[in-house]
Amino acid sequence: MRLLRKWRKYSYKALLIGLLISCTPHPPHRGSPPLPTGITPKECTADSLRYAIYQTAASYVYSVEVKIQSHYMRETRLGTSWQGKDGYLFTCSHVLPPSPLLYTIEVWSEEKTCREAQVLWRDSLEDVAILRAEGLEEGGLALSAEADTPIGQTVYSVGAPWGLTGTLQEGYIAAPLRLQLGRDSLTHPVLQLSLPAQPGSSGSPLLNTRGEVIGMIAEIASLSGHYEGVAFAIPASRLHKVLERYRSFVAHEKKDSDTRDK
């Protein structure tokens, strides 16, 4: 028993030392991109990691203003969009109004450059919309291929809450992957977060400590209509599915077009 206690004592001490010198809860594995902006784990502190995440994401994140005009209403909706590696912009479908209404979409960079965007694909059941805008920065944010999101994992978002483009926020995965009833009466997986979300946060990329997109902020649980401590994100697995459906649609349309031209 004494040997066991002694072993436990040194094991706890080693665990504590390991936690103190570790910078990220999940170090990069083989095939993962390096820490943002070339930061090494030895040089990494919580502050420098936050700044590196911000530098990685900020130039690929845009505030969204959806301007609705009709004979009986004028409304501006706020949201966030982010650019993937293939140049497409992602945001939440609920940021956009129902199809019959006429509206324009403006995306604003952190440098206050405004571009008009068009809807390429809209999946209301998954609450995901894919947009296109001309003159965007080259590159984009990598969509994570990992499905595992352990409780307590540190996460970040760079978005435009209340229209404030380039806002960095931090939190963690707060619960196991939950199933939420969707508009199609089927359940869909969502990530529960401790990270704050406000009006305009919908569509913000949820990032891990390697700067990869592991989800997209979509909803809050609230009685007041404002953030009360619980937010939800669409996991990367669902974003991959929407992107694949869009690519399949484009390939099918191209095939049909080629057939008609022959």
C-alpha positions as a printed NumPy array, in Angstrom:
array([[  0.   ,   0.   ,   0.   ],
       [  2.862,   2.408,   0.838],
       [  4.527,   1.649,  -2.49 ],
       [  1.239,   2.306,  -4.267],
       [  0.813,   5.64 ,  -2.478],
       [  4.407,   6.597,  -3.28 ],
       [  3.898,   5.66 ,  -6.93 ],
       [  0.687,   7.708,  -7.037],
       [  2.442,  10.692,  -5.48 ],
       [  5.115,  10.777,  -8.17 ],
       [  2.606,  10.004, -10.916],
       [  0.45 ,  12.985,  -9.92 ],
       [  3.551,  15.173,  -9.757],
       [  4.636,  14.069, -13.25 ],
       [  1.115,  14.666, -14.567],
       [  1.04 ,  18.183, -13.125],
       [  4.434,  19.038, -14.649],
       [  3.256,  17.664, -17.976],
       [  0.148,  19.844, -17.876],
       [  2.14 ,  22.965, -17.003],
       [  4.639,  22.61 , -19.835],
       [  2.042,  21.563, -22.4  ],
       [  0.663,  24.352, -24.568],
       [ -2.173,  22.583, -26.325],
       [ -4.522,  19.933, -25.003],
       [ -4.041,  17.857, -28.154],
       [ -0.595,  18.175, -29.752],
       [ -0.456,  17.983, -33.535],
       [ -0.445,  14.434, -34.87 ],
       [  1.169,  13.167, -38.045],
       [ -0.431,  14.774, -41.061],
       [ -1.762,  17.796, -39.118],
       [ -0.701,  21.31 , -40.048],
       [  1.832,  22.961, -37.711],
       [  0.795,  25.403, -35.029],
       [ -0.409,  28.685, -36.602],
       [  2.22 ,  31.106, -37.952],
       [  5.063,  28.674, -37.286],
       [  4.798,  28.823, -33.499],
       [  6.541,  25.892, -31.784],
       [  5.102,  24.201, -28.673],
       [  8.149,  25.375, -26.671],
       [  7.525,  29.028, -27.516],
       [  3.773,  28.723, -27.133],
       [  1.866,  30.416, -24.331],
       [ -1.899,  30.822, -24.027],
       [ -1.613,  34.469, -25.142],
       [  0.657,  33.776, -28.121],
       [ -1.563,  30.883, -29.228],
       [ -4.665,  33.095, -29.183],
       [ -2.852,  35.708, -31.246],
       [ -1.592,  33.062, -33.682],
       [ -5.119,  31.691, -34.122],
       [ -6.359,  35.209, -34.789],
       [ -3.624,  35.862, -37.368],
       [ -4.425,  32.578, -39.098],
       [ -8.168,  33.176, -39.356],
       [ -8.849,  36.927, -39.425],
       [ -8.123,  37.549, -43.113],
       [-10.526,  34.741, -44.106],
       [-13.459,  35.8  , -41.936],
       [-16.058,  38.345, -43.082],
       [-19.039,  40.014, -41.515],
       [-22.25 ,  39.483, -43.462],
       [-24.97 ,  42.066, -44.024],
       [-28.101,  40.778, -45.713],
       [-30.242,  43.675, -46.9  ],
       [-33.873,  42.787, -47.529],
       [-36.014,  45.173, -49.546],
       [-39.64 ,  44.794, -50.496],
       [-42.791,  46.901, -50.737],
       [-43.675,  46.235, -47.118],
       [-40.356,  45.807, -45.29 ],
       [-36.728,  46.849, -45.113],
       [-34.453,  44.822, -42.887],
       [-30.732,  44.165, -42.407],
       [-29.608,  40.832, -40.981],
       [-26.147,  40.327, -39.52 ],
       [-23.971,  37.236, -39.617],
       [-20.464,  35.939, -40.224],
       [-18.944,  34.002, -43.109],
       [-15.582,  32.314, -43.523],
       [-13.564,  31.247, -46.535],
       [-12.606,  27.603, -47.08 ],
       [ -9.515,  26.364, -48.902],
       [-11.43 ,  26.076, -52.176],
       [-12.49 ,  29.743, -52.083],
       [-16.137,  29.219, -51.112],
       [-17.693,  31.212, -48.279],
       [-19.7  ,  29.397, -45.599],
       [-22.404,  30.867, -43.395],
       [-25.653,  29.771, -41.736],
       [-28.706,  29.428, -43.932],
       [-30.93 ,  31.154, -41.345],
       [-28.951,  34.384, -41.843],
       [-30.59 ,  34.572, -45.283],
       [-34.321,  35.304, -45.704],
       [-36.831,  32.938, -47.348],
       [-36.372,  32.569, -51.107],
       [-39.315,  34.696, -52.38 ],
       [-37.903,  37.848, -50.772],
       [-35.461,  40.017, -52.721],
       [-32.193,  40.669, -50.93 ],
       [-28.527,  41.49 , -51.445],
       [-25.593,  40.028, -49.509],
       [-22.574,  42.127, -48.589],
       [-19.455,  40.62 , -47.026],
       [-17.085,  42.954, -45.187],
       [-13.457,  42.226, -44.432],
       [-11.641,  43.393, -41.336],
       [-10.114,  46.169, -43.499],
       [-13.669,  47.422, -44.256],
       [-13.589,  46.217, -47.857],
       [-17.092,  45.4  , -49.068],
       [-17.935,  42.776, -51.697],
       [-21.266,  41.549, -52.963],
       [-21.835,  37.81 , -52.582],
       [-24.122,  35.354, -54.36 ],
       [-25.687,  32.177, -53.032],
       [-24.307,  29.029, -54.68 ],
       [-25.973,  26.428, -52.484],
       [-28.394,  26.572, -49.603],
       [-29.238,  23.657, -47.328],
       [-31.942,  24.813, -44.926],
       [-32.154,  21.409, -43.203],
       [-28.45 ,  21.51 , -42.286],
       [-28.595,  25.32 , -41.813],
       [-25.613,  25.821, -44.122],
       [-25.242,  28.181, -47.09 ],
       [-22.328,  28.353, -49.527],
       [-21.598,  31.765, -51.059],
       [-19.273,  33.193, -53.69 ],
       [-17.667,  36.632, -53.849],
       [-15.118,  38.055, -56.26 ],
       [-11.671,  39.312, -55.264],
       [-11.196,  37.326, -52.063],
       [ -7.825,  36.53 , -50.519],
       [ -6.069,  33.432, -51.837],
       [ -6.124,  30.413, -49.552],
       [ -8.587,  29.849, -46.759],
       [ -9.278,  27.916, -43.567],
       [ -8.848,  24.133, -43.511],
       [-11.936,  22.08 , -42.67 ],
       [-10.912,  19.456, -40.127],
       [-11.269,  15.801, -41.061],
       [-11.356,  14.699, -37.417],
       [-14.672,  13.606, -35.915],
       [-13.455,  13.451, -32.306],
       [-14.21 ,  16.555, -30.201],
       [-13.491,  15.66 , -26.563],
       [-15.124,  17.527, -23.702],
       [-12.876,  20.299, -22.436],
       [-11.111,  20.826, -25.77 ],
       [-10.183,  24.492, -26.138],
       [-11.891,  26.155, -29.099],
       [-11.868,  29.634, -30.623],
       [-14.042,  31.636, -32.953],
       [-13.233,  34.664, -35.065],
       [-16.452,  36.34 , -36.102],
       [-18.544,  39.49 , -36.251],
       [-20.828,  39.627, -33.196],
       [-23.005,  42.755, -33.419],
       [-21.217,  43.451, -36.721],
       [-17.797,  43.808, -35.041],
       [-15.633,  42.08 , -37.651],
       [-12.517,  40.255, -36.47 ],
       [-13.639,  39.473, -32.91 ],
       [-11.72 ,  36.617, -31.263],
       [-13.539,  34.567, -28.608],
       [-12.459,  31.518, -26.627],
       [-14.235,  28.647, -24.902],
       [-14.305,  24.869, -24.782],
       [-16.404,  21.887, -25.821],
       [-18.92 ,  21.698, -22.982],
       [-20.661,  18.348, -23.512],
       [-20.619,  15.157, -25.587],
       [-21.934,  15.462, -29.133],
       [-25.66 ,  16.112, -28.803],
       [-28.514,  15.199, -31.124],
       [-30.906,  18.023, -31.958],
       [-34.253,  17.783, -33.738],
       [-34.076,  19.542, -37.106],
       [-36.687,  21.017, -39.429],
       [-36.861,  17.682, -41.247],
       [-38.002,  15.992, -37.993],
       [-34.702,  14.083, -37.93 ],
       [-31.967,  14.451, -35.339],
       [-28.689,  16.124, -36.271],
       [-25.441,  16.199, -34.249],
       [-24.407,  19.525, -32.701],
       [-21.477,  20.665, -30.565],
       [-22.354,  22.339, -27.257],
       [-19.977,  25.175, -26.379],
       [-19.074,  27.412, -23.467],
       [-17.976,  29.968, -26.045],
       [-20.173,  33.105, -26.162],
       [-22.343,  33.872, -29.194],
       [-24.263,  37.044, -29.955],
       [-26.353,  38.391, -32.853],
       [-24.002,  38.375, -35.844],
       [-22.039,  35.347, -34.581],
       [-24.02 ,  32.878, -36.71 ],
       [-21.677,  31.423, -39.312],
       [-18.474,  32.05 , -37.323],
       [-15.844,  29.326, -37.757],
       [-15.129,  27.231, -34.673],
       [-11.382,  26.566, -34.582],
       [ -9.164,  24.106, -32.736],
       [ -5.67 ,  24.921, -31.467],
       [ -4.204,  24.108, -34.894],
       [ -6.397,  26.692, -36.62 ],
       [ -8.596,  24.079, -38.327],
       [-12.359,  24.55 , -38.62 ],
       [-14.099,  21.928, -36.484],
       [-17.548,  23.518, -36.677],
       [-19.636,  26.615, -37.386],
       [-21.531,  28.548, -34.721],
       [-25.244,  28.368, -35.399],
       [-27.511,  28.65 , -32.35 ],
       [-27.894,  29.52 , -28.679],
       [-30.156,  28.101, -25.971],
       [-31.939,  31.072, -24.449],
       [-35.22 ,  32.23 , -22.949],
       [-34.408,  35.922, -23.422],
       [-33.194,  35.69 , -27.014],
       [-29.654,  36.647, -25.942],
       [-26.661,  34.538, -24.917],
       [-27.18 ,  32.842, -21.549],
       [-24.157,  30.549, -21.393],
       [-24.986,  27.827, -23.933],
       [-24.182,  27.931, -27.649],
       [-24.228,  25.267, -30.355],
       [-22.142,  24.694, -33.463],
       [-22.647,  22.596, -36.59 ],
       [-19.803,  20.032, -36.53 ],
       [-17.313,  19.727, -39.392],
       [-18.766,  16.332, -40.371],
       [-22.03 ,  18.032, -41.405],
       [-20.172,  20.797, -43.25 ],
       [-18.258,  18.144, -45.219],
       [-21.563,  16.506, -46.226],
       [-23.056,  19.789, -47.458],
       [-19.896,  20.584, -49.439],
       [-19.902,  17.112, -51.016],
       [-23.568,  17.496, -51.991],
       [-22.785,  20.827, -53.648],
       [-19.793,  19.363, -55.511],
       [-21.927,  16.443, -56.699],
       [-24.561,  18.893, -57.951],
       [-21.932,  20.923, -59.851],
       [-20.468,  17.758, -61.398],
       [-23.945,  16.576, -62.435],
       [-24.788,  19.976, -63.971],
       [-21.495,  19.994, -65.888],
       [-22.129,  16.488, -67.18 ],
       [-25.62 ,  17.47 , -68.379],
       [-24.235,  20.62 , -70.017],
       [-21.555,  18.619, -71.848],
       [-24.175,  16.133, -73.03 ],
       [-26.41 ,  18.915, -74.413],
       [-23.465,  20.495, -76.26 ],
       [-22.677,  17.267, -78.131]])
